[in-house]
């Protein structure tokens, strides 16, 4: 091709297209970096929101258990996978089907997400756990008296070299993001079916992680509610 000034040049249409592709690649890389920077904080915020939601739900269950005791003079038995969200059995008894089960959401009248077995779920869709002491041959789920001394304890670690609370009546807890798929001794302590439980600072350290959310009922808190409701003299 000859220009009006007499110079000749050859057009390369592919060169312009190639430059556009490079530009697009650079833009995509930049967008990827920007989106990556946004996604990480969002996921962190989402997880923090779930943890706050779990704490709120655990508090609601704790208060509902105290309300149930104030009305009935006893605590409900834990629910089982087969009890359809009701305490098992759903009457005053000295012999619960299990002392380590799940929150009896239907018995307590608690609203929330449930699974096919009507078990109340935490924000990670794991059933919320509930354990009640068997002291007095099950008297806490039948007829509470002032002479009872509960035997649960809450510790800072599974070895229980640091005790947070002795003589605990009952505990309610969420197993957190990892549910029961954990190797952390402190988290395993909460689901091993004995009288010791752990509550400590949140941690993501592999092998020693802790993301359970736990709250307990002390005998003094329970006694106060019972006396206030006229269930104890």
C-alpha positions in Angstrom: 0.0 0.0 0.0 1.3 3.5 -1.0 0.6 6.6 1.1 -0.2 10.0 -0.4 3.4 11.0 0.3 4.8 8.2 -1.7 5.8 5.9 1.2 4.7 2.3 1.1 3.9 0.1 4.1 2.3 -3.3 4.7 -0.7 -3.7 7.1 -0.6 -6.6 9.7 -4.1 -7.1 10.8 -3.1 -10.0 13.2 -0.8 -7.6 15.1 -3.7 -5.5 16.4 -5.7 -8.6 17.4 -2.7 -10.1 19.2 -2.3 -6.9 21.2 -6.0 -7.0 22.2 -5.6 -10.6 23.5 -2.6 -9.6 25.6 -4.6 -6.7 27.0 -7.5 -9.1 27.9 -5.1 -11.5 29.6 -3.7 -8.7 31.7 -7.1 -7.5 32.7 -8.2 -11.1 33.6 -5.1 -11.5 35.8 -5.9 -8.2 37.6 -9.5 -9.1 38.1 -8.5 -12.5 39.5 -6.2 -10.8 42.0 -8.9 -8.4 43.0 -11.6 -11.0 43.3 -9.2 -13.3 45.3 -8.6 -10.4 47.7 -12.4 -10.0 48.1 -13.4 -13.6 48.5 -11.0 -14.4 51.4 -12.3 -11.6 53.7 -15.9 -12.5 52.7 -15.4 -16.2 53.7 -13.8 -15.0 57.0 -16.7 -12.7 57.7 -19.2 -15.5 56.9 -17.5 -17.9 59.3 -17.4 -15.3 62.0 -21.1 -14.7 61.5 -21.8 -18.4 61.9 -19.8 -18.5 65.1 -21.9 -15.6 66.5 -25.0 -17.3 65.4 -24.0 -20.5 67.2 -23.4 -18.6 70.4 -26.8 -16.9 70.2 -28.5 -20.3 69.5 -26.7 -21.9 72.4 -27.8 -19.0 74.7 -31.4 -19.5 73.6 -31.2 -23.2 74.4 -29.7 -22.5 77.8 -32.5 -20.0 78.7 -35.1 -22.4 77.4 -33.8 -25.2 79.7 -33.9 -22.9 82.7 -37.5 -21.9 81.7 -38.5 -25.5 81.4 -37.0 -26.2 84.8 -38.8 -23.3 86.4 -42.1 -24.5 85.0 -41.7 -28.3 85.6 -39.3 -28.5 88.6 -36.9 -30.6 86.5 -34.8 -30.7 83.4 -35.8 -32.6 80.2 -33.9 -35.6 79.1 -31.8 -35.3 76.0 -33.4 -36.1 72.6 -32.1 -39.1 70.6 -31.9 -39.6 66.8 -35.1 -41.6 67.1 -37.1 -39.4 69.4 -38.2 -36.9 66.7 -37.0 -33.8 68.6 -38.6 -34.7 71.9 -36.8 -35.6 75.1 -36.4 -39.3 75.5 -38.6 -40.1 77.3 -40.8 -37.0 77.2 -42.0 -37.3 80.8 -40.5 -36.9 84.3 -38.1 -39.8 84.8 -35.1 -41.0 86.6 -34.0 -43.0 83.6 -33.3 -41.0 80.5 -32.7 -43.0 77.3 -29.3 -41.3 77.3 -27.7 -38.6 79.4 -25.6 -37.5 76.4 -27.8 -36.7 73.4 -29.3 -33.7 71.6 -31.3 -30.7 72.4 -35.0 -31.7 72.7 -36.1 -28.7 70.6 -39.8 -29.8 70.3 -40.1 -30.3 74.0 -38.6 -26.9 74.7 -40.5 -25.2 71.9 -37.4 -23.8 70.2 -37.6 -22.5 66.6 -34.7 -23.1 64.3 -33.4 -25.3 61.5 -33.8 -29.0 62.1 -32.8 -32.2 60.2 -35.0 -35.1 59.2 -35.0 -36.4 62.8 -36.2 -33.0 64.0 -32.9 -32.3 65.8 -32.0 -28.7 66.2 -29.1 -27.7 63.9 -26.2 -25.2 64.4 -25.1 -22.9 61.5 -23.0 -25.7 60.1 -26.0 -28.0 60.0 -24.7 -30.3 62.8 -27.2 -31.3 65.6 -26.7 -29.3 68.8 -25.7 -31.5 71.8 -27.2 -31.6 75.2 -26.0 -33.6 78.2 -27.5 -33.7 81.7 -26.0 -35.2 84.9 -27.3 -38.6 86.2 -26.5 -37.7 89.8 -29.2 -38.8 92.3 -30.1 -41.7 90.0 -31.5 -39.3 87.5 -33.2 -36.9 89.9 -32.4 -33.8 87.8 -34.8 -35.1 85.2 -37.4 -36.2 87.7 -37.6 -34.1 90.8 -34.8 -31.6 91.7 -34.0 -31.1 95.4 -31.5 -28.9 97.2 -29.5 -32.0 98.4 -28.3 -32.9 95.0 -24.6 -32.3 94.0 -24.1 -32.6 90.2 -20.9 -34.2 88.9 -20.2 -32.6 85.5 -17.1 -30.3 85.2 -15.9 -27.9 82.5 -12.2 -27.6 82.0 -9.8 -25.5 79.9 -8.3 -28.7 78.3 -9.0 -32.4 78.1 -6.4 -33.1 80.8 -8.4 -30.8 83.1 -5.4 -29.1 84.6 -7.4 -26.0 84.6 -11.0 -26.2 85.9 -13.6 -23.6 84.8 -16.5 -25.0 86.7 -17.2 -27.8 89.1 -20.6 -29.4 90.0 -22.1 -28.5 86.6 -25.7 -29.7 86.1 -25.9 -29.8 82.3 -24.1 -28.6 79.1 -25.2 -27.5 75.7 -22.8 -27.3 72.9 -22.3 -27.1 69.1 -19.5 -29.2 67.6 -18.6 -26.2 65.3 -17.5 -26.2 61.7 -15.8 -29.6 61.7 -18.6 -31.4 63.5 -17.3 -34.7 64.8 -14.6 -35.1 62.2 -11.8 -33.9 64.5 -8.6 -35.3 66.0 -8.3 -32.5 68.6 -8.3 -34.0 72.1 -10.1 -31.0 73.5 -13.0 -31.3 71.1 -13.2 -35.1 71.4 -13.6 -34.7 75.2 -17.0 -33.1 74.6 -18.4 -36.1 72.7 -16.8 -39.0 74.6 -19.8 -39.5 77.0 -18.1 -38.9 80.3 -18.6 -36.1 82.9 -15.8 -33.8 81.7 -16.2 -31.1 79.1 -13.9 -28.5 77.6 -14.4 -24.9 76.7 -11.5 -22.7 75.5 -10.5 -20.1 73.1 -11.2 -20.6 69.4 -8.2 -22.1 67.5 -7.5 -23.3 64.0 -4.2 -25.0 64.8 -4.2 -28.4 63.1 -4.5 -31.2 65.7 -5.3 -28.9 68.5 -8.1 -26.9 66.9 -11.1 -25.9 68.9 -14.3 -24.5 67.4 -16.9 -26.0 69.8 -19.4 -23.5 71.3 -20.4 -24.6 74.8 -22.4 -23.2 77.7 -23.2 -24.9 81.0 -25.9 -24.7 83.7 -24.5 -24.2 87.2 -26.4 -25.5 90.2 -26.7 -21.9 91.7 -28.3 -20.5 88.5 -30.7 -23.4 88.3 -31.6 -23.2 92.0 -32.2 -19.5 91.7 -34.7 -20.0 88.9 -36.4 -22.9 90.7 -36.8 -20.9 94.0 -38.0 -17.8 92.0 -40.6 -20.0 90.3 -41.7 -21.5 93.6 -40.4 -25.0 92.6 -38.1 -25.1 95.6 -38.6 -23.8 99.2 
